[in-house]
Amino acid sequence: MGDRAEEIPPRAEGPLAPGTTLSAAVPLALFSMTTGVFAVAAGALAALLVPGSMARALVWAVVTIVAAAGAGLWWGITPVTERLRVLDRAAAAVRPRGSQTR
Protein backbone atom coordinates (compact mmCIF):
# COMPACT_ATOMS: atom_id res chain seq x y z
CA MET A 1 0.00 0.00 0.00
CA GLY A 2 1.78 3.03 -1.28
CA ASP A 3 0.95 6.63 -0.82
CA ARG A 4 -2.34 7.45 -2.60
CA ALA A 5 -1.08 10.90 -3.56
CA GLU A 6 1.43 9.24 -5.87
CA GLU A 7 -1.19 7.01 -7.49
CA ILE A 8 -3.54 9.83 -8.52
CA PRO A 9 -2.15 12.06 -11.28
CA PRO A 10 -2.52 15.80 -10.62
CA ARG A 11 -5.05 17.69 -12.75
CA ALA A 12 -3.68 20.64 -14.65
CA GLU A 13 -7.01 22.38 -15.10
CA GLY A 14 -10.52 22.29 -13.71
CA PRO A 15 -12.53 23.80 -10.89
CA LEU A 16 -10.03 22.70 -8.25
CA ALA A 17 -6.98 24.32 -9.83
CA PRO A 18 -5.15 26.27 -7.08
CA GLY A 19 -4.86 29.59 -8.95
CA THR A 20 -8.49 29.64 -10.01
CA THR A 21 -9.88 28.83 -6.58
CA LEU A 22 -7.76 31.40 -4.81
CA SER A 23 -8.37 34.23 -7.25
CA ALA A 24 -12.13 33.58 -7.28
CA ALA A 25 -12.31 33.76 -3.48
CA VAL A 26 -10.37 37.01 -3.08
CA PRO A 27 -13.24 39.45 -3.85
CA LEU A 28 -15.59 37.61 -1.50
CA ALA A 29 -12.99 37.54 1.28
CA LEU A 30 -12.22 41.25 0.95
CA PHE A 31 -15.91 42.16 0.80
CA SER A 32 -16.70 40.00 3.83
CA MET A 33 -13.88 41.43 5.92
CA THR A 34 -14.70 45.03 5.01
CA THR A 35 -18.44 44.76 5.57
CA GLY A 36 -17.86 42.82 8.79
CA VAL A 37 -15.75 45.64 10.18
CA PHE A 38 -18.33 48.22 9.11
CA ALA A 39 -21.17 46.15 10.60
CA VAL A 40 -19.43 45.89 13.97
CA ALA A 41 -18.60 49.62 13.91
CA ALA A 42 -22.21 50.53 13.06
CA GLY A 43 -23.43 48.31 15.89
CA ALA A 44 -21.03 49.88 18.36
CA LEU A 45 -22.03 53.41 17.33
CA ALA A 46 -25.73 52.56 17.61
CA ALA A 47 -25.14 50.99 21.04
CA LEU A 48 -23.63 54.23 22.31
CA LEU A 49 -27.01 55.92 21.83
CA VAL A 50 -28.81 53.49 24.17
CA PRO A 51 -28.66 53.75 27.97
CA GLY A 52 -28.23 50.59 30.04
CA SER A 53 -25.77 47.79 29.52
CA MET A 54 -28.24 45.02 28.62
CA ALA A 55 -30.12 47.13 26.09
CA ARG A 56 -26.81 48.39 24.71
CA ALA A 57 -25.62 44.82 24.10
CA LEU A 58 -28.90 43.91 22.42
CA VAL A 59 -28.80 46.96 20.13
CA TRP A 60 -25.18 46.24 19.23
CA ALA A 61 -25.97 42.62 18.36
CA VAL A 62 -29.10 43.44 16.34
CA VAL A 63 -27.50 46.24 14.31
CA THR A 64 -24.41 44.12 13.62
CA ILE A 65 -26.49 41.13 12.49
CA VAL A 66 -28.78 43.24 10.30
CA ALA A 67 -25.86 45.04 8.64
CA ALA A 68 -23.94 41.82 8.00
CA ALA A 69 -27.04 40.03 6.72
CA GLY A 70 -27.82 42.94 4.39
CA ALA A 71 -24.30 42.82 2.97
CA GLY A 72 -24.52 39.05 2.54
CA LEU A 73 -27.87 39.30 0.79
CA TRP A 74 -26.51 42.00 -1.50
CA TRP A 75 -23.58 39.76 -2.41
CA GLY A 76 -25.83 36.75 -3.02
CA ILE A 77 -28.67 38.42 -4.91
CA THR A 78 -26.87 41.00 -7.04
CA PRO A 79 -25.67 39.72 -10.44
CA VAL A 80 -21.91 39.36 -10.77
CA THR A 81 -21.54 42.07 -13.42
CA GLU A 82 -23.32 44.70 -11.34
CA ARG A 83 -21.40 43.65 -8.22
CA LEU A 84 -18.08 44.04 -10.02
CA ARG A 85 -19.12 47.44 -11.39
CA VAL A 86 -20.01 48.72 -7.89
CA LEU A 87 -16.85 47.31 -6.31
CA ASP A 88 -14.71 48.78 -9.10
CA ARG A 89 -16.22 52.24 -8.52
CA ALA A 90 -15.51 51.92 -4.79
CA ALA A 91 -11.93 50.83 -5.46
CA ALA A 92 -11.42 53.72 -7.90
CA ALA A 93 -12.55 56.17 -5.22
CA VAL A 94 -9.98 54.81 -2.77
CA ARG A 95 -7.13 54.37 -5.28
CA PRO A 96 -4.47 57.11 -5.22
CA ARG A 97 -4.65 59.56 -8.13
CA GLY A 98 -1.16 58.80 -9.47
CA SER A 99 -1.56 55.02 -9.75
CA GLN A 100 -2.42 53.66 -13.18
CA THR A 101 -3.86 50.20 -13.87
CA ARG A 102 -1.77 47.99 -16.11
Helices and strands as residue ranges (DSSP letters): H 4-7, H 18-48, H 53-77, H 80-94
